[in-house]
Amino acid sequence: MKDPATLLGLGLGFVIIVTANILEGGNPTSLLLLPPMLLVLGTTVMVTIAGGTMADAKTAVTSLKRAFTGGDNSSAAEVVPTVVKLAERARREGLLALEDDLREIDDEFLVKGVTLAVDGPDPEEVRDILEAEVDAKRRADKQAAKFFADAGAYAPTIGIIGTVMGLVHVLENLSQPEELGHLIAAAFVATLWGVLSANVIFLPIGNRLKRLGDLEAARMELTVEGVSAIQSGANPRVIAQKLTSLLPAEQQVAEAA
């Protein structure tokens, strides 16, 4: 696992909630009631799907793995030495010499950019192609994050709906006072799961996907600048300084070290 932040954060978050419930004298199993959980979680997912397209829903499902593993979370700083190395060889031997180096590079976007540069199209055309791919990637990541953000917005209200339904059931059983305590508690479990699922599941995952998307877009944008510099034949030292200046301040310090 490349970056366990989400798994660690959500896992420990639930552990703390359960621990607090036990310390207060509660029984965690009393919160695991199937009807309210099914109502809140199931309905939330369905209405979120209703607000988009089936393609959005499929993208959200595939994005879950990326949210929990971090996907390709390599930082933009890791691109700099690779681009500088390619620039040094291109300056000595020409762009065609870079074809041999591409087999050793794992970054698909960098490989694509250098391949386009080697093939010899106009530099502006290469930049336009790569920037269009960055924009497409940014839009896809934004939509995946939006799916979970929308779910986080729906869940609390659906939890309230579940509680109202439960209280209606309570009123139907006023003739059985011995059952009222259990029925009232079950009614409020729906609100609990609405608020809990929104703030401990859906919204954190949405924010995680947004952050990963921003990091990947930043790496791709730096790659575009690097490929353009290589194609223009710029001095490798100038390329290194230019790309380093595009990094966040803390990464610039690490690169300088």
C-alpha positions in Angstrom: 0.0 0.0 0.0 1.5 3.3 -1.1 -0.3 5.7 1.2 -2.5 4.2 4.0 -3.7 7.6 5.2 -7.4 6.9 4.4 -7.4 3.4 5.7 -5.6 4.4 8.8 -7.7 7.5 9.5 -11.1 5.8 8.9 -10.1 2.7 10.8 -8.8 4.5 13.9 -11.8 6.9 13.6 -14.2 4.0 14.0 -12.1 2.5 16.8 -12.3 5.8 18.7 -16.1 6.0 18.2 -16.6 2.4 19.5 -14.2 3.0 22.4 -16.1 6.1 23.4 -19.4 4.3 23.2 -18.0 1.5 25.5 -16.6 4.0 28.0 -20.0 5.7 28.2 -21.5 2.3 29.2 -23.0 1.6 25.8 -23.1 -1.6 23.7 -21.6 -1.1 20.2 -23.8 -3.9 18.9 -26.9 -1.8 19.7 -25.7 0.6 16.9 -25.5 -2.1 14.3 -29.1 -2.3 13.4 -29.7 -3.5 9.9 -32.9 -1.5 9.1 -31.5 2.0 9.7 -28.2 1.1 8.2 -29.8 -0.3 5.1 -32.1 2.7 4.8 -29.3 5.3 5.3 -26.4 3.7 3.4 -28.5 2.1 0.6 -30.7 5.2 0.0 -27.7 7.5 0.1 -25.9 5.6 -2.6 -29.0 5.3 -4.8 -29.9 9.0 -4.7 -26.3 9.9 -5.4 -26.4 7.7 -8.4 -29.7 9.4 -9.4 -28.0 12.8 -9.4 -25.5 11.7 -12.0 -24.9 9.1 -14.6 -24.1 5.4 -14.5 -20.7 6.2 -15.8 -20.2 8.5 -12.8 -21.2 5.7 -10.5 -18.8 3.2 -12.1 -16.0 5.8 -11.9 -16.7 6.2 -8.2 -16.5 2.5 -7.5 -13.2 2.2 -9.3 -11.9 5.3 -7.4 -12.5 3.6 -4.1 -9.4 1.4 -4.5 -7.4 4.5 -5.4 -8.7 6.3 -2.3 -7.6 3.6 0.1 -4.3 2.8 -1.6 -3.2 6.2 -2.8 -2.9 5.1 -6.4 0.1 6.6 -8.1 1.0 9.1 -5.4 4.5 9.9 -6.6 5.2 13.6 -6.0 6.0 16.1 -8.7 9.5 16.4 -7.2 10.3 12.8 -8.4 9.9 13.9 -12.0 12.6 16.5 -11.9 15.7 14.3 -11.9 14.3 12.1 -14.6 13.5 15.1 -16.8 17.0 16.6 -16.2 18.6 13.2 -17.1 16.7 13.1 -20.3 17.5 16.7 -21.1 21.3 16.0 -20.6 21.2 13.1 -23.1 19.0 15.0 -25.6 21.5 17.9 -25.5 24.4 15.5 -26.1 22.9 13.0 -28.6 19.7 14.5 -29.9 16.0 13.8 -29.2 16.1 10.4 -31.0 18.5 9.1 -28.4 15.8 9.3 -25.8 13.8 6.4 -27.2 16.2 3.9 -25.4 15.6 5.6 -22.1 11.8 5.5 -22.3 11.8 1.7 -21.6 13.2 2.4 -18.1 10.6 5.1 -17.1 7.4 4.0 -15.3 5.6 7.4 -15.6 3.2 6.8 -18.6 2.5 10.5 -19.0 6.2 11.4 -19.2 6.8 8.6 -21.7 3.9 9.8 -23.8 5.2 13.4 -23.7 8.8 12.5 -24.6 7.5 10.2 -27.4 5.6 13.0 -28.9 8.6 15.3 -28.7 10.8 12.7 -30.3 8.3 12.2 -33.2 8.9 15.8 -34.1 5.6 17.7 -34.1 5.5 21.4 -33.5 6.3 22.2 -29.8 3.1 24.1 -29.3 1.1 21.1 -30.7 2.8 18.8 -28.2 2.0 21.1 -25.4 -1.6 21.4 -26.5 -2.0 17.6 -26.6 -0.4 17.1 -23.1 -2.4 20.0 -21.5 -5.6 18.6 -22.9 -4.9 15.3 -21.2 -4.1 17.1 -18.0 -7.5 18.9 -18.2 -9.3 15.6 -18.9 -7.6 13.9 -16.0 -8.5 16.8 -13.7 -12.2 16.7 -14.7 -12.4 12.9 -14.2 -10.9 13.2 -10.7 -13.2 16.1 -9.8 -16.2 14.1 -10.8 -15.1 11.0 -8.7 -14.6 13.3 -5.7 -18.0 15.0 -6.2 -19.8 11.7 -6.1 -18.7 11.1 -2.5 -19.1 14.7 -1.5 -22.7 14.5 -2.8 -23.3 11.3 -0.8 -22.0 13.1 2.3 -24.5 15.9 1.8 -27.5 13.5 1.3 -26.7 11.1 4.2 -27.6 13.2 7.2 -31.0 14.2 5.8 -31.8 10.6 4.9 -30.8 9.7 8.5 -33.4 12.2 9.7 -36.0 10.6 7.4 -35.2 7.2 9.0 -35.6 8.7 12.5 -39.0 10.2 11.6 -40.1 6.8 10.2 -39.0 5.2 13.4 -40.8 7.7 15.6 -44.0 7.1 13.6 -43.5 3.4 14.4 -43.1 4.4 18.1 -46.4 6.3 18.1 -48.1 3.2 16.6 -47.0 1.2 19.6 -47.9 3.5 22.5 -50.1 0.8 23.9 -46.9 -1.3 24.5 -44.9 0.9 26.9 -42.3 -1.9 27.5 -41.3 -1.6 23.8 -41.0 2.2 23.6 -37.4 2.5 24.8 -36.1 0.0 22.3 -38.2 1.6 19.5 -37.1 5.1 20.3 -33.4 4.1 20.4 -33.7 2.3 17.1 -35.3 5.4 15.6 -32.3 7.6 16.5 -29.8 5.1 15.2 -30.8 6.2 11.7 -29.7 9.8 12.5 -26.5 8.5 13.9 -25.6 6.5 10.8 -26.6 9.5 8.6 -24.2 11.9 10.3 -21.6 9.2 10.9 -21.5 7.9 7.3 -21.3 11.5 6.0 -18.5 12.7 8.2 -16.5 9.5 8.8 -16.9 7.8 5.4 -18.2 9.8 2.4 -16.7 13.3 2.9 -13.2 12.0 3.9 -13.1 9.8 0.8 -14.3 12.7 -1.4 -11.6 15.0 0.1 -9.0 12.2 -0.4 -9.8 11.8 -4.1 -9.7 15.6 -4.6 -6.3 15.8 -2.9 -4.9 12.9 -5.0 -6.3 14.5 -8.1 -4.6 17.8 -7.3 -1.2 16.0 -6.7 -1.4 14.0 -9.9 -2.4 17.1 -11.9 0.5 19.0 -10.4 2.9 16.3 -11.4 1.5 16.2 -15.0 1.7 19.9 -15.3 5.4 19.9 -14.3 5.9 17.1 -16.8 4.5 19.2 -19.6 6.9 22.0 -18.7 9.8 19.5 -18.7 8.9 18.0 -22.0 8.6 21.4 -23.6 12.0 22.4 -22.2 13.6 19.2 -23.5 12.1 19.7 -27.0 13.4 23.3 -27.1 16.9 22.1 -26.2 17.2 24.2 -23.0 20.2 23.8 -20.8 19.7 20.9 -18.2 20.7 23.1 -15.3 18.2 25.8 -16.4 15.5 23.1 -16.7 16.3 21.8 -13.2 16.0 25.3 -11.8 12.8 26.0 -13.7 11.1 22.8 -12.6 12.2 23.1 -9.0 10.7 26.6 -8.9 7.3 25.1 -9.7 7.4 22.8 -6.7 5.9 23.6 -3.3 8.3 25.3 -0.9 9.0 22.3 1.2 9.8 20.2 -1.8 12.1 22.9 -3.2 14.1 22.7 0.1 14.4 18.9 -0.2 15.5 19.2 -3.9 18.1 21.7 -2.9 19.4 19.4 -0.2 
